[in-house]
Amino acid sequence: MLRISDFKVRVRSVSYISPDGPDTVILRPRCAGVLSILRFRLQKLLFGDARNAVASIGVSVLVLAMVVLVAAGHGWRYSPWMMVGLGGLLAGVITVQVHGVVSHLRRQSRDIRRAAVGNELHYVRVLQRILRFTETRDKHTRGSSVRVGRLARDMARQMGMDDEQVELMDLAGQLRDIGMLAVSESLTGRQAALGANDFRALQRHAEMSYEMLYPLESLRSILPAIRCHHERMNGTGYPHGLRGEQLSLEARILAVADSYDGMTHDRPHRPALSPSDAVAELRRCAPAGYDPACVEVLAAMVALPQRPVPTGEGQPSDEMLSAVHV
């Protein structure tokens, strides 16, 4: 039986990103992940079951020893075959006990893993609800997390990812900007151009998203994509200026899906582009900004004609840069 005490929860503060300085306003739960819970519980089970097994084996050995002593007291003689039989009986008892311990540990580990994964999924659902609630307050971002999640999921499927990775890409699209919760609304809703300090403060949301989701071990494989979805193929993106093959396919897909959704919906500083205009802008900025293969997959999904993969170094335009959270 699993108890609440088996799940360790820590709380760590997240800085509220403001050009005037940080103020702590968000508490991030740090739930013990699957591996740590497994390690904690299996240690307890291993020591407990090992004691039981040793006790059972000890009793069996004691019983056999008593049988031998009683038989010796009655003057019985032991043939080699009798000794082999007693040794085989003792080995059988030990084997049965060890098998029972191993089977019990396996059942317990499965139960613990399911419980830990369920704990993480509950946290993810809470984050999704928070995101959707905050999006409803701003008509420009309303529904963005769900739309980008679906785009990323469908692109991943079209590019041959397995079912598990496809579902993780859906989550990555939904949670990519969870770090924006730590950014001042005066920055996210500003219609005027951002200054250098404001721009740097806004850029930190990618790292904040990574940090907020890092405790969830079930999402570890897609965390680099969440952190890097504002990177560009020529190294001009952020937060680390990665380029080309340094960016995973997941990050490239997420970058295209995020930018397309941003361009095709109104923002405070500009109206939405049509799907064809948005894809044309993505194509113009490939391969310098975006992976051309990902752009063409998106174009096929929105029923636009395919084009040869470009080889030029088109640079992202001001329109494209202002389409998303810069």
PLY file of the C-alpha trace (Angstrom):
ply
format ascii 1.0
element vertex 326
property float x
property float y
property float z
element edge 325
property int vertex1
property int vertex2
end_header
0.00 0.00 0.00
1.40 3.40 -1.01
1.13 6.25 1.44
1.27 10.00 0.96
4.54 9.99 2.92
6.14 7.98 0.12
5.96 10.99 -2.18
8.39 13.74 -1.24
7.36 17.22 -2.28
9.59 20.27 -2.12
8.73 23.84 -3.02
11.10 26.14 -4.87
10.49 29.75 -5.78
10.45 31.07 -9.34
11.40 34.66 -10.03
8.81 36.96 -11.52
10.57 38.42 -14.55
10.24 42.18 -14.57
12.52 44.86 -16.00
12.50 46.54 -12.59
13.95 43.49 -10.85
12.85 40.02 -9.66
10.07 39.47 -7.15
9.19 35.96 -5.99
5.57 35.28 -6.88
5.33 31.68 -8.11
5.93 28.53 -6.11
7.02 25.51 -8.09
6.32 22.09 -6.56
9.30 19.76 -6.84
7.71 16.32 -6.79
9.98 13.34 -6.39
10.13 11.68 -9.78
9.62 8.11 -10.84
13.22 7.00 -10.32
13.62 8.60 -6.91
10.35 7.12 -5.66
11.31 3.71 -7.03
14.71 3.92 -5.36
13.20 5.01 -2.05
10.50 2.36 -1.96
12.60 -0.48 -3.35
15.22 0.08 -0.70
12.55 -0.32 1.96
11.07 -3.36 0.27
14.44 -4.95 -0.39
15.56 -4.74 3.22
12.18 -5.90 4.52
11.82 -8.82 2.11
15.48 -9.76 2.51
14.97 -10.08 6.25
11.91 -12.26 5.69
13.72 -14.44 3.17
16.76 -14.86 5.41
14.49 -15.75 8.31
12.63 -18.36 6.24
15.86 -19.87 4.94
17.29 -19.91 8.45
14.24 -21.77 9.76
14.53 -24.30 6.92
18.22 -24.90 7.65
17.45 -25.24 11.36
14.73 -27.82 10.67
17.04 -29.85 8.43
19.80 -29.69 11.04
17.40 -30.95 13.69
16.36 -33.82 11.43
20.01 -34.74 10.93
20.73 -34.58 14.68
17.67 -36.65 15.57
18.58 -39.24 12.95
22.15 -39.37 14.23
20.87 -39.85 17.77
18.97 -42.93 16.62
22.07 -44.37 15.04
21.02 -43.88 11.45
23.70 -43.97 8.84
23.81 -41.47 6.01
24.54 -42.59 2.53
25.93 -40.13 -0.07
22.58 -40.16 -1.84
20.82 -39.13 1.34
23.19 -36.19 1.75
22.58 -35.18 -1.88
18.83 -35.31 -1.25
19.08 -33.13 1.85
21.28 -30.64 -0.04
18.81 -30.56 -2.92
15.93 -29.99 -0.51
17.78 -27.08 1.09
18.60 -25.59 -2.35
14.95 -25.90 -3.35
13.81 -24.08 -0.23
16.29 -21.26 -0.89
15.25 -21.02 -4.57
11.57 -20.78 -3.67
12.24 -18.05 -1.13
14.41 -15.99 -3.49
11.87 -16.37 -6.32
9.13 -15.14 -4.03
11.15 -12.08 -3.00
12.01 -11.20 -6.61
8.41 -11.60 -7.78
7.15 -9.44 -4.95
9.69 -6.73 -5.72
8.70 -6.74 -9.38
5.01 -6.34 -8.53
5.78 -3.55 -6.10
8.03 -1.73 -8.57
5.27 -1.80 -11.21
2.75 -0.44 -8.73
5.14 2.29 -7.60
5.96 3.29 -11.18
2.28 3.54 -12.07
1.61 5.62 -8.96
4.57 7.94 -9.67
3.61 8.43 -13.32
0.05 9.16 -12.24
1.39 11.74 -9.81
3.31 13.48 -12.61
0.35 13.36 -14.99
-1.79 15.05 -12.35
0.78 17.85 -12.12
0.78 18.20 -15.92
-3.02 18.46 -15.96
-2.87 21.17 -13.32
-0.38 23.11 -15.43
-2.59 22.72 -18.50
-5.58 24.09 -16.62
-3.54 27.04 -15.36
-2.36 27.81 -18.89
-5.84 27.64 -20.37
-7.20 29.85 -17.61
-4.53 32.50 -18.14
-5.03 32.36 -21.93
-8.72 33.16 -21.57
-7.76 36.56 -20.14
-5.99 37.57 -23.35
-7.80 37.32 -26.67
-4.47 37.28 -28.52
-3.21 34.06 -26.90
-6.52 32.31 -26.23
-6.24 28.66 -27.30
-2.60 28.98 -28.36
-1.29 26.11 -26.20
-3.82 23.61 -27.56
-3.31 24.72 -31.18
0.48 24.50 -31.03
0.25 21.14 -29.28
-1.93 19.74 -32.07
0.31 21.18 -34.78
3.44 19.73 -33.16
1.70 16.37 -32.66
0.55 16.14 -36.28
3.92 17.25 -37.64
5.71 14.68 -35.48
3.40 11.94 -36.78
3.98 13.00 -40.38
7.74 12.93 -39.80
7.69 9.33 -38.60
7.90 9.59 -34.82
6.44 6.75 -32.75
3.14 7.10 -30.89
4.72 7.84 -27.52
6.89 10.62 -28.93
3.91 12.02 -30.85
1.95 12.38 -27.61
4.94 13.94 -25.89
5.19 16.49 -28.70
1.56 17.39 -28.05
2.46 18.09 -24.41
5.58 20.00 -25.45
3.48 22.26 -27.67
1.02 22.91 -24.89
3.60 23.57 -22.17
6.34 25.28 -24.20
5.51 28.74 -22.82
4.62 27.80 -19.25
7.51 30.07 -18.27
5.50 33.06 -19.52
3.57 32.81 -16.26
6.67 34.27 -14.63
6.82 37.21 -17.05
5.21 40.52 -16.21
1.94 41.19 -18.07
3.27 44.64 -18.85
5.74 42.92 -21.20
3.52 40.26 -22.77
0.72 42.67 -23.60
2.77 45.65 -24.68
1.93 47.02 -28.13
5.05 49.18 -28.48
8.46 47.80 -29.38
10.38 46.26 -26.48
13.58 47.83 -25.21
16.79 45.84 -24.79
16.18 45.10 -21.10
12.55 44.12 -21.69
13.62 41.92 -24.59
16.15 40.06 -22.42
13.57 39.64 -19.65
11.07 38.18 -22.10
13.65 35.80 -23.54
14.13 34.16 -20.16
10.74 32.48 -20.42
12.24 29.58 -22.40
14.65 28.74 -19.58
11.88 29.23 -17.02
9.68 26.74 -18.88
12.51 24.21 -18.76
13.12 24.77 -15.05
9.44 24.52 -14.13
9.03 21.21 -15.97
12.38 19.67 -15.06
11.05 17.75 -12.00
8.78 15.71 -14.31
10.92 12.77 -15.36
8.27 11.53 -17.80
8.85 14.72 -19.85
12.66 14.67 -19.76
13.00 13.59 -23.41
11.18 16.69 -24.70
12.53 19.28 -22.25
15.40 20.24 -24.60
12.83 20.97 -27.33
10.85 23.19 -24.93
14.01 25.04 -23.96
15.16 25.46 -27.59
11.94 26.21 -29.48
13.12 29.81 -30.00
16.51 28.73 -31.36
17.13 29.20 -35.09
19.02 27.07 -37.59
21.73 29.71 -38.13
22.39 30.23 -34.42
20.64 33.60 -34.07
17.95 32.36 -31.68
17.91 32.01 -27.90
18.60 31.06 -25.16
21.92 29.44 -26.17
22.42 30.34 -29.82
22.41 26.70 -30.96
22.44 25.95 -34.68
21.88 23.21 -37.24
22.39 19.67 -35.97
22.75 20.96 -32.42
18.96 21.32 -32.45
16.88 18.17 -32.08
14.13 17.36 -34.55
11.63 17.95 -31.75
12.96 21.49 -31.23
12.79 22.23 -34.96
9.20 21.00 -35.19
8.19 23.04 -32.16
9.84 26.17 -33.57
7.87 25.92 -36.82
4.56 25.11 -35.10
4.98 27.94 -32.57
5.91 30.54 -35.19
3.12 29.51 -37.57
0.49 29.77 -34.85
1.85 33.13 -33.75
1.78 34.54 -37.27
-1.73 33.30 -38.08
-3.33 34.92 -35.02
-3.66 38.53 -33.99
-1.08 40.06 -31.70
-1.24 43.42 -29.91
1.23 44.94 -32.40
-0.06 43.46 -35.70
-2.97 41.60 -37.33
-2.89 37.92 -38.22
-1.40 36.64 -41.47
-3.24 34.21 -43.70
-2.02 30.58 -43.64
-0.48 30.96 -47.10
1.34 34.18 -46.13
2.59 32.61 -42.91
3.96 29.56 -44.72
5.52 31.85 -47.35
7.31 33.72 -44.56
8.49 30.47 -42.97
9.77 29.30 -46.35
11.55 32.59 -46.90
13.29 32.20 -43.57
14.42 28.61 -44.27
17.01 27.23 -43.94
18.50 30.15 -41.97
15.69 30.30 -39.42
13.75 27.06 -39.75
14.29 23.48 -40.87
12.98 23.37 -44.46
11.76 19.79 -44.05
9.59 20.81 -41.09
8.26 23.82 -42.99
7.23 21.64 -45.94
5.49 19.15 -43.66
3.50 22.03 -42.21
2.72 23.33 -45.71
1.33 19.92 -46.67
-0.81 19.88 -43.54
-2.41 23.23 -44.40
-2.90 22.05 -48.01
-0.35 24.30 -49.70
1.72 23.17 -52.72
5.11 21.64 -51.93
8.30 23.41 -52.91
11.90 22.20 -53.27
13.94 22.44 -50.09
15.75 25.81 -50.30
19.50 26.15 -49.94
19.75 29.94 -49.53
20.29 31.81 -46.32
17.09 33.82 -46.04
17.00 35.89 -42.88
13.94 36.15 -40.61
12.03 39.35 -41.30
10.80 41.84 -38.75
7.26 40.56 -39.38
8.29 37.03 -38.52
10.26 38.06 -35.45
7.29 39.96 -34.08
4.90 37.12 -34.79
5.74 35.15 -31.68
7.10 35.84 -28.21
10.31 37.10 -29.80
0 1
1 2
2 3
3 4
4 5
5 6
6 7
7 8
8 9
9 10
10 11
11 12
12 13
13 14
14 15
15 16
16 17
17 18
18 19
19 20
20 21
21 22
22 23
23 24
24 25
25 26
26 27
27 28
28 29
29 30
30 31
31 32
32 33
33 34
34 35
35 36
36 37
37 38
38 39
39 40
40 41
41 42
42 43
43 44
44 45
45 46
46 47
47 48
48 49
49 50
50 51
51 52
52 53
53 54
54 55
55 56
56 57
57 58
58 59
59 60
60 61
61 62
62 63
63 64
64 65
65 66
66 67
67 68
68 69
69 70
70 71
71 72
72 73
73 74
74 75
75 76
76 77
77 78
78 79
79 80
80 81
81 82
82 83
83 84
84 85
85 86
86 87
87 88
88 89
89 90
90 91
91 92
92 93
93 94
94 95
95 96
96 97
97 98
98 99
99 100
100 101
101 102
102 103
103 104
104 105
105 106
106 107
107 108
108 109
109 110
110 111
111 112
112 113
113 114
114 115
115 116
116 117
117 118
118 119
119 120
120 121
121 122
122 123
123 124
124 125
125 126
126 127
127 128
128 129
129 130
130 131
131 132
132 133
133 134
134 135
135 136
136 137
137 138
138 139
139 140
140 141
141 142
142 143
143 144
144 145
145 146
146 147
147 148
148 149
149 150
150 151
151 152
152 153
153 154
154 155
155 156
156 157
157 158
158 159
159 160
160 161
161 162
162 163
163 164
164 165
165 166
166 167
167 168
168 169
169 170
170 171
171 172
172 173
173 174
174 175
175 176
176 177
177 178
178 179
179 180
180 181
181 182
182 183
183 184
184 185
185 186
186 187
187 188
188 189
189 190
190 191
191 192
192 193
193 194
194 195
195 196
196 197
197 198
198 199
199 200
200 201
201 202
202 203
203 204
204 205
205 206
206 207
207 208
208 209
209 210
210 211
211 212
212 213
213 214
214 215
215 216
216 217
217 218
218 219
219 220
220 221
221 222
222 223
223 224
224 225
225 226
226 227
227 228
228 229
229 230
230 231
231 232
232 233
233 234
234 235
235 236
236 237
237 238
238 239
239 240
240 241
241 242
242 243
243 244
244 245
245 246
246 247
247 248
248 249
249 250
250 251
251 252
252 253
253 254
254 255
255 256
256 257
257 258
258 259
259 260
260 261
261 262
262 263
263 264
264 265
265 266
266 267
267 268
268 269
269 270
270 271
271 272
272 273
273 274
274 275
275 276
276 277
277 278
278 279
279 280
280 281
281 282
282 283
283 284
284 285
285 286
286 287
287 288
288 289
289 290
290 291
291 292
292 293
293 294
294 295
295 296
296 297
297 298
298 299
299 300
300 301
301 302
302 303
303 304
304 305
305 306
306 307
307 308
308 309
309 310
310 311
311 312
312 313
313 314
314 315
315 316
316 317
317 318
318 319
319 320
320 321
321 322
322 323
323 324
324 325
